Amino acid sequence: MNRTAAFVSALALCLSLAACGGSDEGTADAAETAEPVKIENCGAAYTFAKAPERVVTSSTVATEVILALGLKDRLAGTVAAKDIVPEHASGLEGVKVIAESAFPPPSKEVVYSANPDLVVSGYPDDYGDKAMGDRATLREEGVNTYLLSANCPGHKAKVDDVYADITALGKVFGVEQAAEDLVAGLKGDTDAVEPVGGRPKVFDYAGGRDKPATAGSNALIDDLIARAGGENIFPDVTSYKQVSWEEVVKRDPDVIVVEDQAFEPADEAIAFMKSFGPLKGVTAVKENRFVAVPVNDTQPGIRGPRALKTLVAGFGG
């Protein structure tokens, strides 16, 4: 699982800001910033002397944000190209795919093979020891980074974080109008989704047979569940964590949201829970109220309205 390779120092030298500015090509509307742009991300300040020219997106949801901003020509590399939503799939034509899957996250060596000046990710694990490593170190080596802020460690995620990210990236790339239009569209679609009544109790199932995992109440899925009219049965679990089936039974969810993941597809997870004896008395199981949601729909990015519609349809069933 660990694909991190020993980093070659000569490669680091070539990736200084002076050496790795990339080509002069870019989208016509992504003008170079006249003045350095300063933004804050996950509690740290980042300065961009000019609009990035060679961007690597190390997660699907980050790729979709960049494409939705009209910045395909700035993409130097991406991952998991087959997972992109259909409306943006064609935007990856000709873009270098540095890894077929986003899990495990790409190593520094793999990311640096695309000669980036900016890495945008949706997952904090992408900056872990087994992946690209510390963000401050990357910056020292001439590569700025951005993490979609709903997934900043310790942060209580909200849908509004997505709007803030798009606005910040619009400033970084000099495409403020495109960012404003994208935010307006996403916000309009999100606000148009009517929540269900009755406040159903919801368990977010994030995989695991012996002990089930849940994303935690700090995760974006918690805000999505609330916006859809539901109530997370584990508000006391703030981050991704294994709980117990006994506690799930005790809290008796009306609905189980099943995160559809490569390592545990939703149909397999639902079949397991239906056949698992200890859950036979749980309301959601008795009433067959499972809502399958692609795992990337639960993450920050442009999929929020789609996720909300799925949840509302499932909660009201």
C-alpha positions in Angstrom: 0.0 0.0 0.0 2.9 2.4 0.7 4.1 3.6 -2.7 6.3 6.4 -1.2 9.7 6.3 -2.8 13.0 7.9 -1.6 13.0 11.4 -2.8 15.9 12.4 -5.2 17.5 15.6 -4.1 18.3 16.7 -7.6 14.6 16.6 -8.4 13.9 18.8 -5.5 16.4 21.4 -6.8 14.8 21.4 -10.1 11.5 22.2 -8.5 12.4 25.6 -7.1 10.1 28.4 -8.1 12.7 29.7 -10.5 13.2 26.4 -12.2 9.7 25.0 -12.2 7.6 27.9 -13.5 6.3 25.7 -16.3 5.3 26.8 -19.8 3.6 30.0 -20.8 0.5 28.1 -21.9 -2.7 28.5 -20.1 -6.4 29.3 -20.4 -7.1 32.6 -22.1 -9.2 33.8 -19.2 -6.7 32.7 -16.5 -4.7 35.9 -16.4 -1.5 36.2 -14.5 -2.0 38.0 -11.2 -0.7 41.5 -11.3 0.2 41.4 -7.6 1.0 38.4 -5.4 -2.1 36.7 -4.1 -2.1 35.7 -0.4 -4.7 33.2 0.9 -5.1 31.2 4.1 -5.6 27.5 4.0 -6.0 25.2 7.0 -4.6 27.9 9.2 -1.5 28.6 7.2 -0.7 31.5 4.8 0.3 30.9 1.2 1.6 33.4 -1.3 1.3 33.1 -5.1 3.6 35.4 -7.0 1.7 34.5 -10.2 -1.1 32.2 -11.3 0.0 28.6 -11.2 0.8 27.1 -14.6 1.3 23.4 -13.8 -1.3 22.0 -11.4 -1.5 18.5 -10.1 -4.8 17.4 -8.6 -4.2 14.4 -6.2 -7.9 13.5 -5.7 -11.0 13.3 -7.9 -12.9 16.0 -6.1 -10.0 18.5 -6.5 -9.8 17.7 -10.2 -13.5 18.4 -10.6 -13.2 21.8 -9.0 -10.3 22.8 -11.3 -12.2 21.7 -14.3 -15.3 23.4 -13.2 -13.3 26.7 -13.0 -12.3 26.2 -16.7 -8.7 25.5 -15.9 -8.0 22.3 -17.8 -5.0 23.9 -19.6 -3.4 24.4 -16.2 -3.6 20.7 -15.4 -0.2 19.0 -15.6 -1.3 15.8 -13.9 -4.2 14.1 -12.2 -5.4 10.8 -10.5 -8.3 8.5 -10.9 -9.5 10.0 -14.2 -12.2 7.4 -14.6 -14.0 8.6 -11.5 -14.7 12.1 -12.7 -18.4 13.1 -13.0 -19.7 12.8 -16.6 -20.2 16.5 -17.2 -16.4 17.0 -16.7 -15.0 13.7 -17.9 -14.2 15.1 -21.4 -12.2 17.9 -19.8 -9.4 15.4 -18.9 -8.7 14.5 -22.5 -4.9 14.8 -23.0 -4.1 15.4 -19.3 -1.4 13.2 -17.8 -2.8 10.6 -15.4 -0.1 10.1 -12.7 -2.0 7.4 -10.8 -5.0 5.2 -11.8 -6.4 5.4 -8.3 -6.5 8.0 -5.6 -6.2 5.4 -2.9 -3.5 5.0 -1.7 -2.6 8.6 -2.4 0.3 9.3 -4.8 3.8 9.6 -3.5 5.9 12.8 -3.7 8.0 11.2 -6.4 4.9 10.4 -8.5 3.4 13.9 -8.1 6.8 15.6 -8.9 7.0 13.6 -12.1 4.5 16.1 -13.5 6.7 19.0 -12.5 4.0 21.0 -10.6 4.0 24.4 -9.2 0.7 23.7 -7.3 -0.9 20.6 -5.9 -4.6 20.7 -5.0 -6.1 17.9 -3.0 -9.4 17.0 -1.3 -7.9 14.7 1.3 -5.5 15.5 4.2 -3.9 12.0 3.8 -2.4 13.2 0.6 0.0 15.3 2.7 0.9 12.4 5.0 4.2 10.7 5.5 3.2 7.9 3.2 2.2 10.2 0.4 3.5 13.7 -0.5 4.7 14.6 3.0 4.6 17.9 4.9 3.0 20.9 3.1 5.6 23.3 4.5 8.4 21.1 3.1 6.7 21.1 -0.3 6.5 24.8 -0.3 10.2 25.1 0.6 10.8 23.0 -2.5 8.9 25.4 -4.7 5.5 23.7 -4.8 2.5 25.4 -3.3 -0.4 23.3 -2.0 -4.1 23.7 -1.4 -6.4 21.3 0.6 -10.2 21.7 0.1 -10.9 23.3 3.5 -13.8 21.2 4.6 -11.2 18.5 5.2 -8.7 20.7 7.1 -7.8 18.7 10.3 -9.9 19.6 13.2 -12.3 21.7 11.2 -16.1 21.4 11.4 -17.0 21.1 7.7 -19.8 23.0 6.1 -21.1 23.2 2.5 -20.1 26.9 2.7 -16.4 25.8 2.8 -16.7 24.7 -0.8 -17.8 28.2 -1.8 -14.9 29.7 0.1 -12.4 27.3 -1.7 -13.7 28.1 -5.1 -13.5 31.8 -4.4 -9.9 31.5 -3.1 -8.8 29.4 -6.1 -10.5 31.9 -8.4 -8.3 34.6 -6.9 -5.2 32.5 -7.1 -5.7 31.8 -10.8 -7.1 35.2 -11.7 -10.5 33.8 -12.7 -12.7 35.5 -10.2 -15.7 35.8 -12.5 -15.7 32.1 -13.3 -15.4 31.4 -9.5 -18.3 33.7 -8.7 -20.5 32.1 -11.4 -19.6 28.6 -10.2 -20.4 29.4 -6.6 -23.7 31.0 -7.6 -24.7 27.9 -9.5 -23.8 25.5 -6.7 -25.4 27.6 -4.1 -28.6 27.9 -6.1 -28.8 24.2 -6.7 -28.1 23.4 -3.0 -30.6 25.8 -1.7 -33.2 24.5 -4.0 -33.2 21.1 -2.4 -36.0 20.8 0.2 -35.2 18.8 3.3 -37.5 16.0 4.5 -39.6 16.4 7.6 -39.6 14.3 10.7 -35.9 14.5 11.4 -35.0 10.8 10.7 -32.0 9.4 12.7 -29.2 8.6 10.3 -26.1 6.4 10.6 -23.3 7.2 8.2 -21.7 3.8 7.4 -18.1 4.2 6.1 -17.2 0.6 5.9 -16.1 -2.2 8.2 -17.6 -5.6 9.1 -16.2 -6.4 12.5 -16.5 -2.8 13.6 -18.3 -0.3 11.5 -16.6 3.1 10.8 -18.3 6.4 10.5 -17.0 9.6 9.0 -17.6 11.7 12.1 -19.7 14.8 12.8 -16.9 17.1 11.7 -17.0 15.6 8.2 -19.0 17.2 5.4 -21.4 14.3 5.3 -22.7 15.5 8.7 -23.7 18.9 7.2 -25.2 17.2 4.2 -27.3 14.9 6.4 -28.6 17.9 8.4 -29.4 19.9 5.2 -31.3 16.9 4.0 -33.4 16.9 7.2 -31.7 14.1 9.0 -29.9 13.8 12.3 -26.5 12.0 12.7 -26.8 9.4 15.4 -23.1 9.8 16.3 -22.7 13.6 17.0 -20.2 12.7 19.7 -17.8 11.1 17.2 -16.1 14.0 15.6 -13.6 12.4 13.2 -13.4 9.2 11.2 -13.6 6.3 13.7 -14.7 2.8 14.3 -17.7 2.4 16.5 -19.5 -0.7 17.5 -22.5 -2.6 16.2 -23.9 -2.7 19.7 -23.9 1.1 19.8 -25.5 1.3 16.4 -28.3 -1.0 17.6 -28.8 1.1 20.7 -29.1 4.3 18.8 -31.5 2.6 16.3 -31.1 4.7 13.1 -34.1 5.2 10.8 -31.8 5.3 7.8 -28.3 4.1 7.0 -26.2 6.1 4.6 -23.8 3.7 2.9 -20.7 5.3 1.5 -20.0 3.4 -1.8 -16.3 2.7 -1.9 -13.9 0.6 -4.0 -12.9 -1.5 -1.0 -16.5 -2.1 0.0 -19.1 -1.5 -2.7 -22.5 -0.3 -1.3 -24.5 -3.3 -2.6 -22.1 -5.7 -0.7 -22.3 -3.6 2.4 -26.1 -3.5 2.3 -26.4 -7.2 1.7 -24.1 -7.8 4.7 -26.1 -5.6 7.1 -29.4 -7.2 6.0 -28.0 -10.6 6.8 -26.2 -9.6 10.0 -28.2 -11.0 12.9 -27.5 -8.3 15.5 -29.0 -5.6 13.2 -32.3 -7.4 12.5 -34.2 -5.2 15.0 -32.8 -1.9 13.8 -35.5 0.3 12.1 -33.4 1.0 9.0 -32.8 -2.6 8.4 -36.3 -3.8 9.1 -37.7 -1.1 6.7 -34.9 -1.6 4.1 -34.0 2.1 4.3 -30.4 2.3 3.0 -29.1 5.2 0.9 -26.0 4.4 -1.2 -23.9 7.5 -1.9 -20.6 7.5 -3.9 -17.8 8.3 -1.4 -16.7 11.3 -3.5 -20.2 12.7 -3.2 -19.6 13.0 0.5 -16.5 15.0 0.0 -16.0 18.8 -0.6 -16.2 19.8 -4.2 -18.9 20.3 -6.8 -21.0 17.3 -5.9 -22.9 18.7 -3.0 -26.2 19.3 -4.8 -26.2 15.8 -6.2 -25.5 14.3 -2.8 -28.3 16.3 -1.2 -30.8 15.1 -3.8 -29.7 11.5 -3.2 -30.1 11.9 0.6 -33.4 13.6 0.5 -34.8 10.9 -1.9 -33.5 8.2 0.5 -34.7 9.8 3.7 -38.2 10.3 2.3 -38.5 6.8 1.0 
